[in-house]
Amino acid sequence: MDSLKTLMDRKQYDLVIKLTESSNDSLSLFYRISALLAVGQSKEALNVINDHRGVLQSRLSLLVKIHIEILCLLEMFDEAYIQLSYYEELPYESQEVEEILKAMKDYIRKEEKNAYKKHSLSEDEILAKLMSKNDDEVLAALDSLKNQKLDNYLLALFKIMRSYPKQVVRTFALLLLVNEKYDKEIDFLYHDQLIKVVPSSLEEPFLVKGFKNLEDLSYAFQSMYHDPSIALNAMQIISSYLLYNYPRHIDMTADEVLVVFGFLAKRLLQVNTDDLKQVCESKGLDYPKISETINTINEDLKNF
């Protein structure tokens, strides 16, 4: 371990990354994360945390700080709040961990405000991007409207919700009006069907029957699979699907949700999934129905 510290002190980051390729102990993994950050590979550093969080949690205060800082660096602020809530639910007896948790909540807010200022656009720039045919430009414009009055952008938002090709972009536009409690009926293209909705009457998207909130669902995934990586990926997949399916909610039982999205997470992580039939039998679920649901959701998310 001293050699890794020496290499870090000498700024030989590429060598540290090479030497820790197969490491599984927490100290080596933290050196690997630090080296990846030093060479600008923030997403790869985040992947190390996602893949080895169970090991890294042995140094919880350090993990909380570096995980939240990486998410904020990547401007993944919603995810940062979700992960902070996850850490707050873990059992801990350290005053240091408690202080870090409190500090990181303020840290996320500060970084979110700084990012908003950095990326703030003029009204004309926002309108131009809203009318673009480029997904990233439209999404950036929608994101910039989160904390603004929407009056001057309504016509552009209506057009996006009625006819923009990508479902998730239409959903994000709708959610702006939901958050503003817009109380007039509007047209919304739900996949290939034009429906009428009143945004103020719609529920938030991240509701899953059988669970009080996302934190409750995350805990259920962790309790069932005993693997933080599976739980994290399952949460990311179901969050994407909830947005894809909005304003309708998932019509599944709690056990079906845990099995279906846990399976998709395991397959994404290349974990053995041969036990699906056995898992379905143990929970009294219809194996053919679950298999069909998995295939349908997997195909849907290819269009996310």
C-alpha positions as CSV (number, residue, x, y, z in Angstrom):
1,M,0.0,0.0,0.0
2,D,2.9,2.3,0.7
3,S,4.0,1.9,-2.9
4,L,0.6,3.1,-4.1
5,K,0.8,6.1,-1.9
6,T,4.3,6.9,-3.1
7,L,3.2,6.6,-6.7
8,M,0.3,8.9,-6.0
9,D,2.6,11.4,-4.4
10,R,4.8,11.3,-7.5
11,K,1.7,11.8,-9.7
12,Q,2.2,8.5,-11.5
13,Y,-1.5,8.0,-11.8
14,D,-1.5,5.8,-14.9
15,L,0.7,3.3,-13.1
16,V,-1.6,3.3,-10.0
17,I,-4.5,2.6,-12.3
18,K,-2.7,-0.3,-13.9
19,L,-1.6,-1.8,-10.6
20,T,-5.1,-1.7,-9.1
21,E,-6.9,-3.3,-12.1
22,S,-7.7,-6.4,-10.1
23,S,-7.7,-5.0,-6.6
24,N,-10.5,-5.9,-4.2
25,D,-9.4,-4.3,-0.9
26,S,-10.8,-0.9,0.1
27,L,-7.5,1.0,0.4
28,S,-6.3,0.0,-3.1
29,L,-9.7,0.8,-4.6
30,F,-9.7,4.3,-3.1
31,Y,-6.2,4.8,-4.5
32,R,-7.6,3.7,-7.9
33,I,-10.6,6.1,-7.6
34,S,-8.2,8.9,-6.8
35,A,-5.9,8.2,-9.7
36,L,-8.8,8.0,-12.1
37,L,-10.1,11.3,-10.9
38,A,-6.6,12.8,-11.3
39,V,-6.5,11.9,-15.0
40,G,-10.1,13.1,-15.6
41,Q,-11.8,9.7,-15.8
42,S,-14.7,10.6,-13.4
43,K,-17.2,8.1,-14.9
44,E,-14.7,5.3,-14.6
45,A,-14.1,6.3,-10.9
46,L,-17.9,6.2,-10.4
47,N,-18.0,2.7,-11.9
48,V,-15.4,1.5,-9.4
49,I,-17.8,2.7,-6.6
50,N,-20.8,1.1,-8.2
51,D,-18.9,-2.2,-8.7
52,H,-17.3,-2.4,-5.2
53,R,-19.5,-0.4,-2.9
54,G,-19.9,-3.3,-0.5
55,V,-16.1,-3.3,0.1
56,L,-15.7,0.4,0.1
57,Q,-18.3,0.9,2.8
58,S,-15.8,-0.4,5.3
59,R,-14.5,3.2,5.1
60,L,-17.9,4.8,5.1
61,S,-17.0,8.5,5.8
62,L,-14.5,8.5,2.9
63,L,-16.9,6.7,0.6
64,V,-19.8,9.1,1.2
65,K,-17.6,12.1,0.6
66,I,-15.9,10.9,-2.6
67,H,-19.1,9.3,-4.0
68,I,-21.2,12.5,-3.6
69,E,-18.3,14.7,-4.9
70,I,-18.0,12.5,-8.1
71,L,-21.8,12.6,-8.7
72,C,-21.7,16.4,-8.4
73,L,-18.7,16.7,-10.6
74,L,-20.7,14.8,-13.2
75,E,-23.7,17.1,-12.5
76,M,-25.8,14.0,-11.5
77,F,-27.5,15.9,-8.7
78,D,-30.7,13.9,-8.5
79,E,-28.6,10.8,-8.2
80,A,-26.5,12.4,-5.5
81,Y,-29.6,13.1,-3.4
82,I,-30.7,9.5,-3.9
83,Q,-27.3,8.1,-2.9
84,L,-27.1,10.4,0.1
85,S,-30.5,9.1,1.3
86,Y,-29.1,5.5,0.9
87,Y,-26.1,6.3,3.1
88,E,-28.3,8.0,5.7
89,E,-30.3,4.7,6.0
90,L,-27.1,2.6,6.7
91,P,-26.3,1.7,10.3
92,Y,-23.4,3.7,11.6
93,E,-22.0,4.7,15.0
94,S,-19.4,7.3,14.0
95,Q,-19.8,11.0,14.7
96,E,-17.5,11.6,11.7
97,V,-20.0,9.8,9.3
98,E,-22.9,11.8,10.8
99,E,-21.1,15.1,10.2
100,I,-20.1,14.1,6.7
101,L,-23.7,13.2,5.8
102,K,-24.9,16.6,7.0
103,A,-22.2,18.5,5.2
104,M,-22.7,16.6,1.9
105,K,-26.4,17.7,1.7
106,D,-25.3,21.3,1.7
107,Y,-22.5,20.5,-0.7
108,I,-24.9,19.1,-3.3
109,R,-27.1,22.2,-3.0
110,K,-24.2,24.5,-3.5
111,E,-22.8,22.5,-6.5
112,E,-26.3,22.4,-8.0
113,K,-26.6,26.1,-7.8
114,N,-23.1,26.7,-9.2
115,A,-23.9,24.4,-12.2
116,Y,-27.2,26.2,-12.8
117,K,-25.4,29.5,-12.9
118,K,-22.7,28.1,-15.2
119,H,-25.2,26.7,-17.7
120,S,-27.9,29.4,-17.5
121,L,-29.2,30.4,-20.9
122,S,-30.9,33.5,-22.2
123,E,-34.6,33.2,-23.1
124,D,-33.8,33.3,-26.8
125,E,-31.2,30.5,-26.4
126,I,-33.7,28.4,-24.4
127,L,-36.4,28.8,-27.1
128,A,-33.9,28.0,-29.9
129,K,-32.9,24.8,-28.1
130,L,-36.5,23.8,-27.4
131,M,-37.2,24.0,-31.1
132,S,-34.1,21.9,-31.9
133,K,-34.3,18.4,-33.3
134,N,-31.2,17.4,-31.3
135,D,-32.2,15.4,-28.1
136,D,-29.3,16.7,-26.0
137,E,-30.1,20.4,-26.9
138,V,-33.8,20.0,-26.1
139,L,-33.0,18.2,-22.8
140,A,-30.5,20.9,-21.8
141,A,-33.1,23.6,-22.5
142,L,-35.7,21.7,-20.4
143,D,-33.3,21.2,-17.6
144,S,-32.5,25.0,-17.6
145,L,-36.3,25.6,-17.0
146,K,-36.5,23.7,-13.8
147,N,-36.4,26.8,-11.6
148,Q,-38.0,29.3,-14.0
149,K,-41.5,30.5,-14.7
150,L,-42.8,28.7,-17.8
151,D,-45.2,31.3,-19.3
152,N,-42.9,32.4,-22.1
153,Y,-42.1,28.8,-23.1
154,L,-45.5,27.2,-23.0
155,L,-46.1,27.0,-26.8
156,A,-42.7,25.4,-27.3
157,L,-43.4,22.9,-24.5
158,F,-46.9,22.1,-25.9
159,K,-45.3,21.3,-29.3
160,I,-42.7,19.0,-27.7
161,M,-45.3,17.1,-25.7
162,R,-47.5,16.6,-28.8
163,S,-45.0,15.6,-31.4
164,Y,-41.3,15.3,-30.3
165,P,-40.1,11.9,-31.5
166,K,-38.5,10.7,-28.3
167,Q,-40.8,9.6,-25.4
168,V,-38.5,10.6,-22.6
169,V,-38.1,14.1,-24.0
170,R,-41.9,14.5,-24.1
171,T,-42.0,13.2,-20.5
172,F,-39.5,15.7,-19.2
173,A,-41.5,18.5,-20.8
174,L,-44.6,17.3,-19.1
175,L,-42.9,17.0,-15.7
176,L,-42.1,20.7,-15.9
177,L,-45.8,21.5,-16.1
178,V,-46.5,18.9,-13.3
179,N,-44.0,20.6,-11.0
180,E,-45.6,24.0,-11.8
181,K,-49.1,22.6,-11.1
182,Y,-50.3,23.7,-14.5
183,D,-54.1,23.3,-14.3
184,K,-55.3,23.3,-17.9
185,E,-55.9,20.3,-20.1
186,I,-53.1,19.6,-22.7
187,D,-52.3,17.1,-25.4
188,F,-49.6,14.6,-24.6
189,L,-48.3,12.0,-27.0
190,Y,-48.0,8.8,-24.9
191,H,-46.0,6.5,-27.2
192,D,-48.2,6.4,-30.2
193,Q,-51.4,7.6,-28.6
194,L,-52.4,11.3,-28.2
195,I,-54.0,11.6,-24.7
196,K,-55.5,14.5,-22.7
197,V,-53.9,15.3,-19.3
198,V,-54.1,18.0,-16.7
199,P,-50.6,18.3,-15.3
200,S,-51.7,19.5,-11.8
201,S,-53.7,16.4,-11.3
202,L,-50.9,14.0,-12.1
203,E,-48.9,12.2,-9.5
204,E,-45.1,12.3,-9.4
205,P,-43.4,9.7,-11.6
206,F,-41.4,7.8,-9.0
207,L,-44.2,5.9,-7.3
208,V,-44.2,2.2,-7.2
209,K,-47.1,0.2,-5.7
210,G,-46.1,-1.6,-2.6
211,F,-43.3,0.8,-1.6
212,K,-43.6,4.0,0.4
213,N,-40.9,5.8,-1.7
214,L,-37.7,5.1,-3.7
215,E,-35.6,4.7,-0.5
216,D,-38.0,2.0,0.6
217,L,-37.7,0.3,-2.8
218,S,-33.9,0.6,-2.7
219,Y,-33.8,-1.1,0.7
220,A,-36.0,-3.9,-0.6
221,F,-33.6,-4.5,-3.5
222,Q,-30.7,-4.6,-1.1
223,S,-32.5,-7.0,1.3
224,M,-33.3,-9.4,-1.5
225,Y,-30.1,-9.4,-3.4
226,H,-27.5,-8.5,-0.7
227,D,-25.4,-6.8,-3.4
228,P,-25.2,-3.0,-3.6
229,S,-24.3,-3.1,-7.3
230,I,-27.4,-5.0,-8.2
231,A,-29.6,-2.8,-6.0
232,L,-28.1,0.4,-7.5
233,N,-28.5,-0.8,-11.1
234,A,-32.0,-2.1,-10.4
235,M,-32.9,1.4,-9.1
236,Q,-31.4,3.1,-12.2
237,I,-33.3,0.8,-14.5
238,I,-36.7,1.2,-12.8
239,S,-36.2,4.9,-12.6
240,S,-35.7,5.0,-16.4
241,Y,-38.7,2.8,-16.9
242,L,-40.9,4.9,-14.7
243,L,-40.1,8.0,-16.8
244,Y,-40.6,6.1,-20.0
245,N,-44.0,4.9,-18.8
246,Y,-45.2,8.2,-17.3
247,P,-47.9,9.4,-16.6
248,R,-49.0,5.8,-16.2
249,H,-47.5,3.8,-13.3
250,I,-46.2,0.2,-13.3
251,D,-49.0,-2.3,-12.9
252,M,-47.0,-4.9,-11.0
253,T,-46.9,-6.4,-7.5
254,A,-44.1,-5.6,-5.1
255,D,-42.6,-9.1,-5.6
256,E,-42.9,-8.8,-9.4
257,V,-41.0,-5.4,-9.3
258,L,-38.2,-6.9,-7.2
259,V,-37.8,-10.0,-9.4
260,V,-38.1,-8.3,-12.8
261,F,-35.9,-5.3,-12.2
262,G,-33.4,-7.3,-10.1
263,F,-33.1,-9.7,-13.0
264,L,-32.5,-6.9,-15.5
265,A,-29.8,-5.4,-13.2
266,K,-28.1,-8.8,-12.8
267,R,-28.1,-9.3,-16.5
268,L,-26.6,-5.9,-17.1
269,L,-23.9,-6.7,-14.6
270,Q,-23.4,-10.1,-16.2
271,V,-24.3,-11.9,-13.0
272,N,-25.8,-15.4,-13.3
273,T,-29.5,-15.2,-14.0
274,D,-30.3,-18.9,-14.4
275,D,-32.2,-19.0,-11.2
276,L,-35.2,-16.9,-12.5
277,K,-37.6,-19.9,-12.6
278,Q,-36.6,-20.9,-9.1
279,V,-37.0,-17.4,-7.8
280,C,-40.5,-17.1,-9.3
281,E,-41.5,-20.4,-7.8
282,S,-40.3,-19.4,-4.3
283,K,-42.4,-16.2,-4.5
284,G,-45.4,-17.8,-6.1
285,L,-45.0,-15.8,-9.4
286,D,-46.0,-16.9,-12.9
287,Y,-42.6,-17.7,-14.6
288,P,-43.9,-17.3,-18.2
289,K,-45.5,-14.0,-17.3
290,I,-42.4,-12.7,-15.6
291,S,-40.2,-13.7,-18.6
292,E,-42.6,-11.9,-21.0
293,T,-42.6,-8.8,-18.8
294,I,-38.8,-8.8,-18.6
295,N,-38.6,-9.0,-22.4
296,T,-41.2,-6.2,-22.9
297,I,-39.4,-3.8,-20.5
298,N,-36.1,-4.6,-22.0
299,E,-37.4,-3.7,-25.5
300,D,-39.1,-0.6,-24.2
301,L,-35.9,0.7,-22.6
302,K,-34.0,0.4,-25.9
303,N,-36.1,3.4,-26.9
304,F,-35.5,5.4,-23.7
